[in-house]
Amino acid sequence: MIPGILWLVGWIACVTVEGAVSPDIVEIDRGEYSWTCRDYVDWTEVIAQYHACEEVGYLEVRYRLTTGVSGSRSMDMTKPCLYVSSFVFEDEICIQIEDLRVIEEVYY
């Protein structure tokens, strides 16, 4: 009985890996989105906006700071045709944002 179960687990693992789909990564042109940054006394707020009325895949903002820190945040539709991501840094300031991009992950 155990060899049959092991075979079944192995088969499921192979099918799962074979069926996994990796997305196409599309960088949105800089002219198509906007972002703002505001420094406050104890924190910094970044807001990125992307207007798109057509159907889009998963959207995220990717950033890199001059300190070497990098990361990403998802974008959510807040109104029809408007995707927004808002996030806060506690130890960084706006001038430390070296790069900020909007990326779309498209699954076929």
PyMOL commands that place a pseudoatom at each C-alpha (Angstrom):
pseudoatom trace, name=CA, resn=MET, resi=1, chain=A, elem=C, hetatm=0, pos=[0.000, 0.000, 0.000]
pseudoatom trace, name=CA, resn=ILE, resi=2, chain=A, elem=C, hetatm=0, pos=[2.790, 2.486, 0.857]
pseudoatom trace, name=CA, resn=PRO, resi=3, chain=A, elem=C, hetatm=0, pos=[4.561, 2.142, -2.554]
pseudoatom trace, name=CA, resn=GLY, resi=4, chain=A, elem=C, hetatm=0, pos=[1.248, 3.003, -4.222]
pseudoatom trace, name=CA, resn=ILE, resi=5, chain=A, elem=C, hetatm=0, pos=[0.834, 6.091, -2.062]
pseudoatom trace, name=CA, resn=LEU, resi=6, chain=A, elem=C, hetatm=0, pos=[4.425, 7.180, -2.740]
pseudoatom trace, name=CA, resn=TRP, resi=7, chain=A, elem=C, hetatm=0, pos=[3.862, 6.750, -6.488]
pseudoatom trace, name=CA, resn=LEU, resi=8, chain=A, elem=C, hetatm=0, pos=[0.673, 8.836, -6.288]
pseudoatom trace, name=CA, resn=VAL, resi=9, chain=A, elem=C, hetatm=0, pos=[2.412, 11.626, -4.325]
pseudoatom trace, name=CA, resn=GLY, resi=10, chain=A, elem=C, hetatm=0, pos=[5.279, 11.660, -6.878]
pseudoatom trace, name=CA, resn=TRP, resi=11, chain=A, elem=C, hetatm=0, pos=[2.836, 11.783, -9.785]
pseudoatom trace, name=CA, resn=ILE, resi=12, chain=A, elem=C, hetatm=0, pos=[0.902, 14.681, -8.236]
pseudoatom trace, name=CA, resn=ALA, resi=13, chain=A, elem=C, hetatm=0, pos=[4.163, 16.577, -7.674]
pseudoatom trace, name=CA, resn=CYS, resi=14, chain=A, elem=C, hetatm=0, pos=[5.198, 16.090, -11.318]
pseudoatom trace, name=CA, resn=VAL, resi=15, chain=A, elem=C, hetatm=0, pos=[1.831, 17.206, -12.665]
pseudoatom trace, name=CA, resn=THR, resi=16, chain=A, elem=C, hetatm=0, pos=[1.844, 20.258, -10.401]
pseudoatom trace, name=CA, resn=VAL, resi=17, chain=A, elem=C, hetatm=0, pos=[5.342, 21.332, -11.496]
pseudoatom trace, name=CA, resn=GLU, resi=18, chain=A, elem=C, hetatm=0, pos=[4.592, 20.601, -15.153]
pseudoatom trace, name=CA, resn=GLY, resi=19, chain=A, elem=C, hetatm=0, pos=[1.365, 22.611, -14.997]
pseudoatom trace, name=CA, resn=ALA, resi=20, chain=A, elem=C, hetatm=0, pos=[2.936, 25.604, -13.255]
pseudoatom trace, name=CA, resn=VAL, resi=21, chain=A, elem=C, hetatm=0, pos=[2.774, 28.717, -15.386]
pseudoatom trace, name=CA, resn=SER, resi=22, chain=A, elem=C, hetatm=0, pos=[5.305, 31.492, -15.022]
pseudoatom trace, name=CA, resn=PRO, resi=23, chain=A, elem=C, hetatm=0, pos=[4.058, 34.938, -15.976]
pseudoatom trace, name=CA, resn=ASP, resi=24, chain=A, elem=C, hetatm=0, pos=[5.375, 37.267, -18.627]
pseudoatom trace, name=CA, resn=ILE, resi=25, chain=A, elem=C, hetatm=0, pos=[6.760, 40.373, -16.923]
pseudoatom trace, name=CA, resn=VAL, resi=26, chain=A, elem=C, hetatm=0, pos=[5.855, 43.621, -18.673]
pseudoatom trace, name=CA, resn=GLU, resi=27, chain=A, elem=C, hetatm=0, pos=[7.355, 46.892, -17.499]
pseudoatom trace, name=CA, resn=ILE, resi=28, chain=A, elem=C, hetatm=0, pos=[4.860, 49.733, -17.855]
pseudoatom trace, name=CA, resn=ASP, resi=29, chain=A, elem=C, hetatm=0, pos=[6.271, 52.794, -19.649]
pseudoatom trace, name=CA, resn=ARG, resi=30, chain=A, elem=C, hetatm=0, pos=[7.181, 55.578, -17.234]
pseudoatom trace, name=CA, resn=GLY, resi=31, chain=A, elem=C, hetatm=0, pos=[4.858, 58.016, -19.003]
pseudoatom trace, name=CA, resn=GLU, resi=32, chain=A, elem=C, hetatm=0, pos=[1.853, 55.799, -18.226]
pseudoatom trace, name=CA, resn=TYR, resi=33, chain=A, elem=C, hetatm=0, pos=[2.050, 55.920, -14.435]
pseudoatom trace, name=CA, resn=SER, resi=34, chain=A, elem=C, hetatm=0, pos=[2.850, 58.499, -11.808]
pseudoatom trace, name=CA, resn=TRP, resi=35, chain=A, elem=C, hetatm=0, pos=[4.178, 58.453, -8.302]
pseudoatom trace, name=CA, resn=THR, resi=36, chain=A, elem=C, hetatm=0, pos=[4.594, 60.916, -5.500]
pseudoatom trace, name=CA, resn=CYS, resi=37, chain=A, elem=C, hetatm=0, pos=[6.618, 60.886, -2.327]
pseudoatom trace, name=CA, resn=ARG, resi=38, chain=A, elem=C, hetatm=0, pos=[6.154, 62.983, 0.804]
pseudoatom trace, name=CA, resn=ASP, resi=39, chain=A, elem=C, hetatm=0, pos=[8.473, 63.179, 3.778]
pseudoatom trace, name=CA, resn=TYR, resi=40, chain=A, elem=C, hetatm=0, pos=[6.951, 63.689, 7.207]
pseudoatom trace, name=CA, resn=VAL, resi=41, chain=A, elem=C, hetatm=0, pos=[8.673, 64.012, 10.581]
pseudoatom trace, name=CA, resn=ASP, resi=42, chain=A, elem=C, hetatm=0, pos=[8.800, 60.291, 11.395]
pseudoatom trace, name=CA, resn=TRP, resi=43, chain=A, elem=C, hetatm=0, pos=[7.919, 58.588, 8.115]
pseudoatom trace, name=CA, resn=THR, resi=44, chain=A, elem=C, hetatm=0, pos=[7.754, 58.826, 4.324]
pseudoatom trace, name=CA, resn=GLU, resi=45, chain=A, elem=C, hetatm=0, pos=[4.717, 58.017, 2.163]
pseudoatom trace, name=CA, resn=VAL, resi=46, chain=A, elem=C, hetatm=0, pos=[4.928, 56.838, -1.455]
pseudoatom trace, name=CA, resn=ILE, resi=47, chain=A, elem=C, hetatm=0, pos=[1.851, 56.684, -3.702]
pseudoatom trace, name=CA, resn=ALA, resi=48, chain=A, elem=C, hetatm=0, pos=[1.974, 55.191, -7.211]
pseudoatom trace, name=CA, resn=GLN, resi=49, chain=A, elem=C, hetatm=0, pos=[-0.959, 55.445, -9.651]
pseudoatom trace, name=CA, resn=TYR, resi=50, chain=A, elem=C, hetatm=0, pos=[-1.648, 53.741, -12.967]
pseudoatom trace, name=CA, resn=HIS, resi=51, chain=A, elem=C, hetatm=0, pos=[-4.673, 54.469, -15.165]
pseudoatom trace, name=CA, resn=ALA, resi=52, chain=A, elem=C, hetatm=0, pos=[-5.873, 51.533, -17.245]
pseudoatom trace, name=CA, resn=CYS, resi=53, chain=A, elem=C, hetatm=0, pos=[-9.415, 50.830, -18.352]
pseudoatom trace, name=CA, resn=GLU, resi=54, chain=A, elem=C, hetatm=0, pos=[-8.538, 47.657, -20.240]
pseudoatom trace, name=CA, resn=GLU, resi=55, chain=A, elem=C, hetatm=0, pos=[-8.131, 44.369, -18.405]
pseudoatom trace, name=CA, resn=VAL, resi=56, chain=A, elem=C, hetatm=0, pos=[-4.702, 44.054, -16.816]
pseudoatom trace, name=CA, resn=GLY, resi=57, chain=A, elem=C, hetatm=0, pos=[-2.836, 41.283, -15.060]
pseudoatom trace, name=CA, resn=TYR, resi=58, chain=A, elem=C, hetatm=0, pos=[-1.330, 41.470, -11.595]
pseudoatom trace, name=CA, resn=LEU, resi=59, chain=A, elem=C, hetatm=0, pos=[0.230, 44.926, -11.058]
pseudoatom trace, name=CA, resn=GLU, resi=60, chain=A, elem=C, hetatm=0, pos=[2.975, 45.776, -8.623]
pseudoatom trace, name=CA, resn=VAL, resi=61, chain=A, elem=C, hetatm=0, pos=[5.328, 48.617, -7.808]
pseudoatom trace, name=CA, resn=ARG, resi=62, chain=A, elem=C, hetatm=0, pos=[8.999, 47.680, -7.524]
pseudoatom trace, name=CA, resn=TYR, resi=63, chain=A, elem=C, hetatm=0, pos=[11.421, 50.029, -5.838]
pseudoatom trace, name=CA, resn=ARG, resi=64, chain=A, elem=C, hetatm=0, pos=[15.104, 50.292, -5.019]
pseudoatom trace, name=CA, resn=LEU, resi=65, chain=A, elem=C, hetatm=0, pos=[16.622, 52.685, -2.506]
pseudoatom trace, name=CA, resn=THR, resi=66, chain=A, elem=C, hetatm=0, pos=[20.125, 54.151, -2.415]
pseudoatom trace, name=CA, resn=THR, resi=67, chain=A, elem=C, hetatm=0, pos=[20.649, 52.174, 0.810]
pseudoatom trace, name=CA, resn=GLY, resi=68, chain=A, elem=C, hetatm=0, pos=[20.417, 48.910, -1.162]
pseudoatom trace, name=CA, resn=VAL, resi=69, chain=A, elem=C, hetatm=0, pos=[16.960, 48.067, 0.125]
pseudoatom trace, name=CA, resn=SER, resi=70, chain=A, elem=C, hetatm=0, pos=[14.526, 46.922, -2.553]
pseudoatom trace, name=CA, resn=GLY, resi=71, chain=A, elem=C, hetatm=0, pos=[11.037, 45.519, -2.561]
pseudoatom trace, name=CA, resn=SER, resi=72, chain=A, elem=C, hetatm=0, pos=[7.643, 45.486, -4.172]
pseudoatom trace, name=CA, resn=ARG, resi=73, chain=A, elem=C, hetatm=0, pos=[4.040, 46.266, -3.327]
pseudoatom trace, name=CA, resn=SER, resi=74, chain=A, elem=C, hetatm=0, pos=[0.862, 45.199, -5.102]
pseudoatom trace, name=CA, resn=MET, resi=75, chain=A, elem=C, hetatm=0, pos=[-1.435, 47.695, -6.795]
pseudoatom trace, name=CA, resn=ASP, resi=76, chain=A, elem=C, hetatm=0, pos=[-5.182, 47.576, -6.219]
pseudoatom trace, name=CA, resn=MET, resi=77, chain=A, elem=C, hetatm=0, pos=[-8.038, 49.016, -8.248]
pseudoatom trace, name=CA, resn=THR, resi=78, chain=A, elem=C, hetatm=0, pos=[-9.447, 51.831, -6.108]
pseudoatom trace, name=CA, resn=LYS, resi=79, chain=A, elem=C, hetatm=0, pos=[-11.840, 53.271, -8.708]
pseudoatom trace, name=CA, resn=PRO, resi=80, chain=A, elem=C, hetatm=0, pos=[-12.745, 52.168, -12.214]
pseudoatom trace, name=CA, resn=CYS, resi=81, chain=A, elem=C, hetatm=0, pos=[-9.618, 52.502, -14.378]
pseudoatom trace, name=CA, resn=LEU, resi=82, chain=A, elem=C, hetatm=0, pos=[-7.358, 53.524, -11.456]
pseudoatom trace, name=CA, resn=TYR, resi=83, chain=A, elem=C, hetatm=0, pos=[-4.815, 51.257, -9.763]
pseudoatom trace, name=CA, resn=VAL, resi=84, chain=A, elem=C, hetatm=0, pos=[-3.020, 52.557, -6.675]
pseudoatom trace, name=CA, resn=SER, resi=85, chain=A, elem=C, hetatm=0, pos=[-0.303, 51.424, -4.327]
pseudoatom trace, name=CA, resn=SER, resi=86, chain=A, elem=C, hetatm=0, pos=[0.466, 53.379, -1.181]
pseudoatom trace, name=CA, resn=PHE, resi=87, chain=A, elem=C, hetatm=0, pos=[3.199, 52.443, 1.255]
pseudoatom trace, name=CA, resn=VAL, resi=88, chain=A, elem=C, hetatm=0, pos=[5.249, 53.924, 4.064]
pseudoatom trace, name=CA, resn=PHE, resi=89, chain=A, elem=C, hetatm=0, pos=[8.950, 53.938, 4.906]
pseudoatom trace, name=CA, resn=GLU, resi=90, chain=A, elem=C, hetatm=0, pos=[9.908, 54.614, 8.500]
pseudoatom trace, name=CA, resn=ASP, resi=91, chain=A, elem=C, hetatm=0, pos=[13.693, 55.019, 8.193]
pseudoatom trace, name=CA, resn=GLU, resi=92, chain=A, elem=C, hetatm=0, pos=[14.084, 56.358, 4.649]
pseudoatom trace, name=CA, resn=ILE, resi=93, chain=A, elem=C, hetatm=0, pos=[13.334, 59.657, 2.938]
pseudoatom trace, name=CA, resn=CYS, resi=94, chain=A, elem=C, hetatm=0, pos=[12.171, 60.477, -0.600]
pseudoatom trace, name=CA, resn=ILE, resi=95, chain=A, elem=C, hetatm=0, pos=[15.612, 61.373, -1.886]
pseudoatom trace, name=CA, resn=GLN, resi=96, chain=A, elem=C, hetatm=0, pos=[16.701, 57.789, -1.182]
pseudoatom trace, name=CA, resn=ILE, resi=97, chain=A, elem=C, hetatm=0, pos=[14.361, 56.348, -3.844]
pseudoatom trace, name=CA, resn=GLU, resi=98, chain=A, elem=C, hetatm=0, pos=[16.757, 55.411, -6.621]
pseudoatom trace, name=CA, resn=ASP, resi=99, chain=A, elem=C, hetatm=0, pos=[14.273, 53.586, -8.865]
pseudoatom trace, name=CA, resn=LEU, resi=100, chain=A, elem=C, hetatm=0, pos=[10.532, 52.979, -8.898]
pseudoatom trace, name=CA, resn=ARG, resi=101, chain=A, elem=C, hetatm=0, pos=[8.709, 51.027, -11.624]
pseudoatom trace, name=CA, resn=VAL, resi=102, chain=A, elem=C, hetatm=0, pos=[5.277, 49.590, -12.280]
pseudoatom trace, name=CA, resn=ILE, resi=103, chain=A, elem=C, hetatm=0, pos=[5.332, 45.980, -13.455]
pseudoatom trace, name=CA, resn=GLU, resi=104, chain=A, elem=C, hetatm=0, pos=[2.499, 43.868, -14.874]
pseudoatom trace, name=CA, resn=GLU, resi=105, chain=A, elem=C, hetatm=0, pos=[2.552, 40.096, -14.599]
pseudoatom trace, name=CA, resn=VAL, resi=106, chain=A, elem=C, hetatm=0, pos=[0.551, 38.547, -17.447]
pseudoatom trace, name=CA, resn=TYR, resi=107, chain=A, elem=C, hetatm=0, pos=[-0.539, 34.909, -17.293]
pseudoatom trace, name=CA, resn=TYR, resi=108, chain=A, elem=C, hetatm=0, pos=[-1.610, 33.126, -20.479]
for i in range(1, 108): cmd.bond("trace and resi %d" % i, "trace and resi %d" % (i + 1))
show_as sticks, trace
zoom trace
